[in-house]
Amino acid sequence: MTISRLKSESGEQALAAKFDAQLQASQLKQTRTGKPYLELTFVDATGQFTLKAWNNHPQYTHLESLKVGTFIRAEGDWTKNQYGMDAKSWTLRPLNQGEKEDFLAGDPETKKRQDIDWAYMIDAVNGLAEPRLKALATAFIDQFGDRFRRAAAARKNHHARRGGLVEHTAQMMRGATGMCSAYPDLNEDLMLVGILFHDCGKLWENCYAEDSFAQTVDLRGELLGHISIGMEIVNKLWRDLMDGPESRGWIEEDVPSEHVRLHLLHLIASHHGQYEFGSPVLPKTPEAHALHHIDNFDAKYEMLKGAYESGSLMAPGIYDRVFPLPSNAVDPLPISDPPTGCNTEKGLSNNVNSGFLF
């Protein structure tokens, strides 16, 4: 069972299940009465969750010495409440070599989804009309494509899994194309390339080793952050392109190359939308405002999906608040076909009485 499925299917009633995972973090903590316990964070291709190991657990001594990065199989009776995942009578053991290889192959459903998203991104880049942006995006994918496919979009809150950045970026590109069809004055090429680069610094801030589902901590990512790194990457690739023979044909373009570079850098610098959220500048162009809101919505949408998956029910269809969402999550209204007898001209059913229902 994957972590995502385990979180989705667990509830107050114990669920007997086993799953394979990698230990991403292990922290020794104390209860209010001074008793030690371990807070263990497990990850796989679909997500992560944290489990507390109390000092009376039969394997507590073994768990204390368990190294971060170890591949394990956990088995027990799993429950979920407002405090998160828990289990009774759970045990774990290291994976053997064959089990480890199967685990590193990843969840087939997640891999298929990410392959589709990556192909969508490549098609979007190949379809760009602006020659400088297309050359820049192509050079970036050629140099960093493998690393991009391993990166997460965040450490915790949304798309926080290996390959999550691909899912986030592809969906933002779909959103941008839809928005540009509604607002045709938006520069779609600029927005698509801005989306490709807006989180590219997370290739270092939220990076993964080639043979791991656990995020590592990178000195560059820790000291500079993904916005600064993203701007550095764009500037380096841009200088390389301007020094190459291809740039000679760009002199005659109507829009100066320096303007293209600055507008792209602005999308990266402003995509968090507010100073207090880490943007060094605020959005100042239509494309910058659009990118910020597409980014924010896709992140919030993924957080809501996580709340439905792991949140505790307060009442039918209402879930306890999951950080960092600002409020409780409520099940969405199901999408349904128009009823029989719908008046397509007025949008009203022929047999619906007008008036309030109170």
Secondary structure, DSSP 4 states (H G I P E B T S, - for coil): --HHHHHHH--SS-EEEEEEEEEEEEEEEE-TTS-EEEEEEEE-SS-EEEEEEETTSTTHHHHHTPPTT-EEEEEEEEEEETTEEEEEEEEEEE--HHHHHHHHT--HHHHHHHHHHHHHHHHHHHT---HHHHHHHHHHHHHHHHHHHH--S-SSSSS-STTHHHHHHHHHHHHHHHHHHHSTTS-HHHHHHHHHHHTTTHHHHT-B-TT-SSB---HHHHHHHHHHHHHHHHHHHHHHHHTSGGGGGGTT-SS-HHHHHHHHHHHHHHTT-SGGGT-SS---SHHHHHHHHHHHHHHHHHHHHHHHHHPPEEETTEE---TTSSS-EEPPPPP-PPPTTEETTTTEETTPPPS---
